């Protein structure tokens, strides 16, 4: 913009009606309501949307989707009940059930329907609130919010592309080297080993406890049992490690 010579002037909102109109959606005009809408592509492709003036009856232009929904009605308890006795708010048009003008989605295909809506390229994998708002405008089924939260929360594409909201991770740091033997140790377990019986105690072991001095790299490999708890671990450590340290390198404490 540095290449242009321009001047910025303040204009009151009441005197700038043309620019103000461009920033307002027609849906927010007072005393006006719009019907929900959705138009399906042919051959079972994804959903596409048109102007809000389109009637809700065009929701099922896709013959494949319409037949799929109607076939699931036979296995849906609510749809079976509505087909027998029309309840308040429900209507049936061309073998399709509507609730207050919105297509009723049978329970067997709610997750599939939400996944389709959430993955529309035109909307770019929106979050829970926006996906729920769009689905609520064109369809109806119980537990809608819960199902939307489950589908969006487990969306692999969203998880892979979710931006980080925390400070960058720091770089790995090498721990300070101890000043004397056995002042700092590391330990780990090797588990799921074949059973090995101690010929003296007749105890069968299935794991190994590895304890390594960080300064001298001297290591102990102690027979262990995967089922032992913290108390037994402490007993093994005190019995074997502390009893052998004085003659090996001396206690650091």
C-alpha positions as CSV (number, residue, x, y, z in Angstrom):
1,X,0.0,0.0,0.0
2,X,3.0,2.3,0.3
3,X,2.9,2.8,-3.5
4,X,-0.5,4.5,-3.3
5,X,-1.4,8.0,-2.1
6,X,-4.6,7.7,-0.2
7,X,-6.5,9.3,2.7
8,X,-8.6,7.5,5.3
9,X,-11.7,9.3,6.4
10,X,-14.2,8.3,9.1
11,X,-17.8,7.9,8.0
12,X,-20.6,7.3,10.5
13,X,-22.4,4.0,10.2
14,X,-25.7,5.7,9.6
15,X,-24.3,7.5,6.6
16,X,-22.5,4.5,5.2
17,X,-25.4,2.2,4.4
18,X,-24.0,0.7,1.2
19,X,-20.8,-0.6,2.9
20,X,-22.8,-1.7,6.0
21,X,-25.1,-3.8,3.9
22,X,-22.2,-5.8,2.5
23,X,-21.2,-6.9,5.9
24,X,-24.6,-8.1,7.0
25,X,-26.0,-11.6,6.2
26,X,-29.5,-11.6,5.0
27,X,-30.4,-14.3,7.5
28,X,-30.0,-11.8,10.3
29,X,-32.7,-9.4,9.0
30,X,-35.5,-8.8,11.4
31,X,-38.9,-10.4,10.9
32,X,-37.6,-12.8,8.3
33,X,-37.1,-16.5,8.5
34,X,-35.6,-19.0,6.0
35,X,-36.2,-22.6,5.6
36,X,-33.4,-25.2,6.0
37,X,-32.0,-26.6,2.7
38,X,-29.5,-28.9,1.2
39,X,-29.0,-30.3,-2.3
40,X,-27.3,-33.6,-2.9
41,X,-25.1,-34.2,-6.0
42,X,-26.0,-37.0,-8.3
43,X,-24.3,-40.4,-8.2
44,X,-23.8,-40.4,-4.4
45,X,-21.3,-37.6,-4.2
46,X,-20.9,-35.2,-1.3
47,X,-23.4,-32.6,-0.3
48,X,-23.5,-29.2,-1.9
49,X,-25.6,-26.2,-0.7
50,X,-27.6,-23.6,-2.6
51,X,-29.4,-20.4,-1.8
52,X,-31.5,-20.5,1.4
53,X,-34.7,-19.8,-0.5
54,X,-34.6,-23.5,-1.8
55,X,-37.3,-25.6,-0.2
56,X,-36.4,-28.3,2.3
57,X,-38.1,-30.9,0.1
58,X,-35.1,-30.8,-2.1
59,X,-32.9,-32.3,0.6
60,X,-33.0,-35.8,-1.0
61,X,-32.3,-35.0,-4.7
62,X,-29.8,-37.8,-4.5
63,X,-31.7,-41.0,-5.3
64,X,-29.0,-43.2,-3.8
65,X,-29.1,-41.4,-0.4
66,X,-32.9,-41.3,-0.4
67,X,-33.1,-45.0,-0.9
68,X,-30.4,-45.6,1.7
69,X,-32.3,-43.6,4.3
70,X,-35.6,-45.2,3.4
71,X,-34.1,-48.7,3.6
72,X,-32.8,-48.0,7.1
73,X,-36.3,-46.8,8.2
74,X,-37.3,-50.5,8.2
75,X,-34.9,-51.2,11.0
76,X,-35.4,-48.0,13.0
77,X,-37.9,-48.1,15.9
78,X,-38.9,-44.5,15.7
79,X,-39.5,-44.6,11.9
80,X,-41.5,-47.8,12.3
81,X,-43.7,-46.1,14.9
82,X,-44.1,-42.9,12.9
83,X,-45.2,-44.9,9.8
84,X,-47.9,-46.5,11.8
85,X,-49.1,-43.4,13.7
86,X,-48.1,-39.8,12.7
87,X,-46.9,-38.0,15.8
88,X,-47.0,-34.2,16.3
89,X,-44.2,-32.5,14.3
90,X,-43.7,-35.4,11.9
91,X,-44.7,-35.7,8.3
92,X,-44.2,-38.3,5.6
93,X,-43.6,-37.2,2.0
94,X,-42.5,-39.7,-0.7
95,X,-41.8,-42.3,1.9
96,X,-39.4,-40.0,3.6
97,X,-40.0,-38.9,7.2
98,X,-39.6,-35.2,8.1
99,X,-39.6,-33.6,11.6
100,X,-40.6,-29.9,11.4
101,X,-39.4,-29.8,7.8
102,X,-36.1,-31.5,8.5
103,X,-35.2,-35.0,7.2
104,X,-35.3,-37.6,9.9
105,X,-32.1,-39.7,9.8
106,X,-32.4,-43.3,11.1
107,X,-30.2,-44.2,14.0
108,X,-28.2,-46.8,12.0
109,X,-26.7,-44.2,9.7
110,X,-26.4,-41.1,11.9
111,X,-22.6,-41.4,12.3
112,X,-22.2,-41.9,8.6
113,X,-24.3,-38.9,7.9
114,X,-22.4,-36.7,10.3
115,X,-19.1,-37.9,8.9
116,X,-20.3,-36.9,5.4
117,X,-21.3,-33.5,6.6
118,X,-18.2,-32.9,8.6
119,X,-15.9,-33.8,5.7
120,X,-17.5,-31.6,3.1
121,X,-14.7,-29.8,1.1
122,X,-16.8,-26.6,1.0
123,X,-16.6,-26.4,4.8
124,X,-13.2,-27.8,5.5
125,X,-13.7,-30.0,8.6
126,X,-15.2,-27.4,10.8
127,X,-15.3,-27.8,14.6
128,X,-18.1,-29.3,16.8
129,X,-20.2,-26.1,17.1
130,X,-20.3,-25.2,13.4
131,X,-20.8,-28.8,12.2
132,X,-23.6,-29.2,14.7
133,X,-25.3,-26.0,13.6
134,X,-25.2,-27.0,9.9
135,X,-26.5,-30.5,10.6
136,X,-29.3,-29.2,12.8
137,X,-30.5,-26.9,10.0
138,X,-31.1,-29.7,7.5
139,X,-31.8,-32.9,9.6
140,X,-33.1,-34.3,12.8
141,X,-32.1,-37.4,14.9
142,X,-31.8,-38.0,18.6
143,X,-28.5,-37.4,20.5
144,X,-27.3,-35.2,17.6
145,X,-24.9,-33.1,19.7
146,X,-23.3,-36.2,21.3
147,X,-22.9,-37.9,18.0
148,X,-21.4,-34.8,16.4
149,X,-18.9,-34.5,19.3
150,X,-17.9,-38.1,18.9
151,X,-17.4,-37.9,15.1
152,X,-15.6,-34.6,15.1
153,X,-13.5,-35.5,18.1
154,X,-12.3,-38.8,16.5
155,X,-11.8,-37.3,13.0
156,X,-8.3,-38.4,11.8
157,X,-8.0,-35.5,9.4
158,X,-8.7,-33.0,12.2
159,X,-6.4,-34.6,14.6
160,X,-3.5,-34.6,12.1
161,X,-4.0,-31.0,11.1
162,X,-4.9,-29.5,14.5
163,X,-2.7,-26.5,15.3
164,X,-0.6,-26.6,18.5
165,X,-1.9,-24.3,21.3
166,X,1.1,-24.6,23.6
167,X,4.6,-23.3,23.8
168,X,7.2,-25.1,21.6
169,X,8.8,-28.1,23.2
170,X,12.3,-27.6,24.5
171,X,15.3,-29.5,23.2
172,X,16.5,-32.6,24.9
173,X,19.0,-32.0,27.7
174,X,21.7,-34.3,29.0
175,X,21.4,-34.8,32.7
176,X,24.3,-33.6,34.8
177,X,26.9,-36.3,35.4
178,X,27.1,-37.5,39.1
179,X,30.2,-36.7,41.1
180,X,30.6,-40.2,42.6
181,X,29.5,-43.8,42.0
182,X,26.0,-44.8,42.8
183,X,24.9,-41.3,43.5
184,X,22.6,-41.5,40.5
185,X,21.2,-44.6,38.9
186,X,18.8,-45.7,36.2
187,X,16.6,-48.8,36.1
188,X,14.4,-50.6,33.7
189,X,12.5,-53.9,33.4
190,X,12.7,-56.6,30.8
191,X,9.4,-58.5,30.9
192,X,7.5,-61.3,29.2
193,X,10.5,-63.7,29.4
194,X,10.2,-67.5,29.6
195,X,9.9,-68.8,33.1
196,X,13.2,-69.4,34.8
197,X,13.3,-71.3,38.2
198,X,15.9,-70.5,40.9
199,X,17.3,-73.9,41.9
200,X,17.7,-72.7,45.5
201,X,14.5,-70.9,46.3
202,X,12.4,-72.7,43.7
203,X,10.9,-69.3,42.7
204,X,10.0,-68.9,39.0
205,X,11.0,-65.5,37.5
206,X,9.6,-64.0,34.2
207,X,11.4,-60.6,34.2
208,X,14.7,-58.9,34.8
209,X,15.3,-55.8,36.8
210,X,18.2,-53.8,35.3
211,X,19.9,-51.2,37.5
212,X,22.8,-49.2,36.1
213,X,25.1,-46.7,37.8
214,X,25.2,-43.6,35.6
215,X,28.9,-42.8,36.4
216,X,30.6,-46.1,36.2
217,X,28.0,-47.9,34.0
218,X,28.2,-50.8,36.4
219,X,25.0,-52.8,36.0
220,X,23.0,-55.3,38.0
221,X,20.7,-57.8,36.3
222,X,18.3,-59.0,39.0
223,X,15.7,-61.8,38.5
224,X,12.3,-60.4,39.0
225,X,8.6,-61.3,38.7
226,X,6.2,-59.1,36.7
227,X,3.5,-59.5,39.3
228,X,5.6,-58.0,42.1
229,X,4.4,-54.7,43.5
230,X,6.3,-51.6,44.7
231,X,6.9,-53.0,48.2
232,X,8.6,-56.1,46.8
233,X,10.6,-54.0,44.4
234,X,11.9,-51.9,47.3
235,X,12.8,-55.1,49.2
236,X,14.8,-56.5,46.3
237,X,16.6,-53.2,45.8
238,X,17.6,-52.9,49.5
239,X,18.5,-56.6,49.8
240,X,20.7,-56.9,46.7
241,X,22.0,-53.4,45.8
242,X,22.7,-51.9,49.2
243,X,24.2,-55.1,50.6
244,X,26.7,-55.3,47.7
245,X,27.7,-51.6,47.4
246,X,30.1,-51.3,50.4
247,X,32.4,-54.0,49.0
248,X,32.1,-52.8,45.4
249,X,32.3,-49.0,45.5
250,X,31.0,-47.8,48.8
251,X,27.8,-46.1,49.7
252,X,27.4,-42.5,48.5
253,X,25.3,-41.5,51.5
